[in-house]
Structures are given as C-alpha cells and as structure tokens.
Amino acid sequence: MTIQQTQAEVDQWIKTHGVRYFNELTNMAILTEEVGELARIIARRYGEQSEKESDKNKNLGDEMADVLWVLICLANQTGVDLTEAFNKNMEKKTARDGERHKHNPKLK
C-alpha cells in the first residue's frame, strides 16, 4: 500500500466510522499521547528502565501504527500530501547529509 493509498483509506474510515476528524489541536494532543506510549515501551524494552508487567504484552508495531494513524489524520485534514512531503524531505536530507554521517567518527 502506498502512502497516498493509506491517506485515502484513513479518510474513508473517518467518513464511514468516525463521523468526522477531531480538530487539529485535539489530534496534535492525541499524537503527543501516542508518541508517549511508544516512547514508554521503547524506553523500557530497549532502554535502561525495567519493563513493567503491564507493558510486556504491548505490541510495539501496534503503538507505531497508532502514531502513524494520527499523523495521517493530521496530514489529511491540513491538506498535506505525505508522499510529496516525504519525497521532498528525502531530497533535502540527501543534499544536506549525503556524506556527513559517513565522516562521523562517533558512528564508526
């Protein structure tokens, strides 16, 4: 599935099941909440904090998909074509950082 198809699928789901999009500010708060949930799992599963029993059954992929869902909602309701935005961002990163990381002694 392409990013464009994913944006269309989310939009169709919202129109069919969700009544309407939450406003942009509400979705920004929800995105922050979802990123926090993802960060909690990563910090405890891969970081130095010990993982709580209640977090051990949390699905990392599902938490990432929650973040992606809300980000796509924000893109849809603000008129952002994520495919176009991603492609431009990759061009920017390549022009700016195409060689920089190869010469970083911290990464060797």
Secondary structure, DSSP 8 states (H G I E B T S, - for coil): --HHHHHHHHHHHHHHHSSS---HHHHHHHHHHHHHHHHHHHHHHTSSS---GGGTT--HHHHHHHHHHHHHHHHHHHT--HHHHHHHHHHHHHHHHTTGGGG-GGG-
